[in-house]
Amino acid sequence: MTMKRLIKPMLMLAVMLTMGGMAYAQVTCSITSTGGAIGATAALQGPSANSSNVEHTAPISAGPTAIPDQGPGSGRVRVSCANGAAATNPGVVVLTVSLGVPITNSQTHPTTGAGIRLIQGTGDFVTCTAAPAYVGTCGPATANAGNVGINSINNAAGTIVIGLGTPGATVGAGATPPVVPNAGIAFTPNTTSTFEIAGILVSTNGKSGATTASLTSSGGVNIAAGGTCTAGPGPCTNVITNTQAGLVDPTVPTGTLPGPVLAVTNLGTTPLGGGAAVLNSAGGAVKSNFTIKIQENYADLFKEATQYNAGAVFPASNSSDVQVNVALNNIPAGFTIAGCSAVLTDVSGANVTSGTPSVSATNFTAASPILTVNFNAPVDPDAVDVLWVVCTNIAAGSATLPLPSTPITAQVFLGPTGLALSGGATGTVLTGLTTGQIPRFQSALVPTTAITVVVFPPSNTTLLVNFAFVGPGYNTGIAVANTTVDPYGPAGGGAAPSSGTVNFLLVKNDGTTKTYTTTTGSPGSGLTGAGVVASGSTYVVNLSEILSAAAFGTSFTGYVFITANFTNAHGAATIYTTSNGAAALSSPVVVLPAVSSAAPRPSPDAGAGLGQ
């Protein structure tokens, strides 16, 4: 009996405590980056689709193109708090939004109107910028200053602390004192109240995959239950769907270039084509142009200033675009790389697309080896674009000859470059004109291994004797002329005098081969003592003598490659009868274009002429 008397009061106390707890924490809050319109409050755009893994100022919750649709800095997440059937005042509530990545702007950077702010209060929430407003300022002295406010932002940790209660100004005019409410909000029965957090920029440098925003409370309200983060309401929501490399590794395309690239003004001496530029070490231009192909890895990377964060850029300038920088390495002093321009096309290369790219300079020099591409019109955010940087006038200029064997290479990086936050443990926001740029990227060169844009093959000439014969009663006479002494001279565009040896590759019909390079004691006439053909001299030799010197037998039927280790070599070959020296057959000697990894040997119908 005594036990029963004790149990009833205890049960009643437990029920009362439970009911009291329910009354105290019957408000449930959640966060989302997707959601429809609520009265005058516009629908959310959803998470930004992409960000670059070197980006420091990525706008969150700005939709499929990461371009906010409600004006500068209006990428938004929505906090909703639903009250139950009874009126309740939970007192001052502290909510914390955690992004897991550094927050790189503030309530006043890039501007107060586009900085981090609480906007569009509905229901029991009052923000000093009411729906459907997206910008504005207010302070504690402002009438109806609101009942939600930012208490603090930990930029390095990526957290924003928000107080629910009065006073609750969201941002001050030129100053941002922390909001410390002293009275709670009276929540109306059966009402869902919302406010939105706008203007957050984050650093996704070194990240991959999704970026999320999670919501926690110090007490007074419940946080919605849920499992993995999605775009919908819950304790967390996706704010950026995917972080990945911004650029496909740039290349120097080979073969025929697309029409829009071929249409640029060619200031060089050779037709525009794929592959690296080629100058022999004596400065002769074999191919006087190169083209670099730079493709977006996703559709909305390239942006003009009015597009990036809907124009909330810093400094406020038409040049505050997503920049593409091309950096060249190993440019010899005085070397000419000029006639540079940029073209933007679709992936096929066949069609010019919007964006109107321009280059910061039309040339590279050893002292200024970086060229920056800016966009001067909006770029299509729904399609992948390809940027082509073309330099059409590659020449030795005043560089010291012979040119070096080290090729000129290129890498690309996005700009402007900088850091996420200032140094030190606090990690404060960078706001300087040269440090706080929006957009801003970590300096990262791609591809990791630089691509070759100009090569300097040795100064030589390759000749081809199409048919040669040594057999009973017949021999082949070969002459190689070093014509680097000519009527024009280097100053007049003629050859620079050079001397060198001669190399023979002998290819017989049975597939056997042998090489021979002239040296001291080599047969024939016209050589110096070291087997060199001096500038202005002609080397004359019988093929039978080369066979003997190369220990390659006494007969030959096949063809012969002759590499003269000097420029401007020309040759002749005649099959003659050994009995009287009469010519039996004149065999053509083809002067081949310079061949290198950047300028592969063409087929006969692609430029291997019979130049003599």
Order of alpha helices (4+ residues) and beta strands (2+ residues): alpha-beta-beta-beta-beta-beta-beta-beta-beta-beta-beta-beta-beta-beta-alpha-beta-beta-beta-beta-beta-beta-beta-beta-beta-beta-beta-beta-beta-beta-beta-alpha-beta-beta-beta-beta
